[in-house]
Amino acid sequence: MISQKITSNRKTDIGEIIPHIVQTACAYKSAITFEVEDKRVNAKSIMGVMALASQSAAKINVCADGIDEEEALKAQTVILRTDIV
């Protein structure tokens, strides 16, 4: 299991990219979770990611656990840090 705390540099609302976040997470076999404060959600769950996005936190801890965890973590990091979708 690996994790990375990310500070979002996005200029647009994270709500606009929720489908892309979930689709990207589903492309990997690893379990991917997002943690903000005391809340933890499955990145492959659109409802979970929507609930997390409503908290409007700048810092998100992304965790990945599985055979492709490094690639999964990197992909989510790129999405959350940039405005490129």
N, C-alpha and C positions, 0 to 999 in steps of 0.2 A: 504494500500500500504506500502510495506517495501522495503528497499534498502540497499545495502552494497557496499562499495568501496573495490575493490579487487586489490591487487598487484600480478601479475602473477609470479609464481616461476618456470614455465615450462622451461625445457631445450630444448624441441622441439618446432618447429614453430606451432603457433596456427592454421595456415592454414590446418595442417594435421588432426585436430580434428573437423573441421567445421561440417561435417555430424553428428558426435556424439552430438555436442552442439545443433544442430537443432532438431534431433530426441528426445533428452532428453527434450527440451523445449516443443515439441509437445505432450509429454506424460502428460502434466499438463493442467488443465483448465484455470489457471491464465494467464493473459497477462504478458509476460516477455520481458523486454527491456534492451539493453545494451547502455550505454552512455560513449563516449570518447570525451573529450573536448566539442565541441559544436555539435557533431553528435549523434543522437539517432536512434537506429534500433530495429526492432522487432526480438527477438531471434528465432522466428519460421520461419523466412525468410532466406533461404540459401543465397540469393543474398545480403540481408542486412548485414548478418554476414560476408560474404566475403568482402564486402566493408569496414567494420570496421576493419577486420584483416589486410587489406592493410596499415592501419595507424601505425601499429607496436607500439602501446602504451603499456606501462607496467601497467598502472592503468586503470581499467574499473569499472564503476559504474553499478551494476546489480540491476534492479528494478523488483519487482513482485507484481501483484495486482489481487487478486481473492481468491477463497475459499481454495486453496491449496498453497497459496503464500509462506509460510514458507518452505515447502518441495521443492518447485520449486527453491527457492533461494538457499537452501542448496545444491541441486543437481548441479546447475550451478557453484556454488562456488568450489565444489570439482573438477569438470572438469577443470576449469580455473586455479586452484592453483597447480594441480599435473600433473604428467606425466602418471597417470593411466587412461586408457580409458575403 
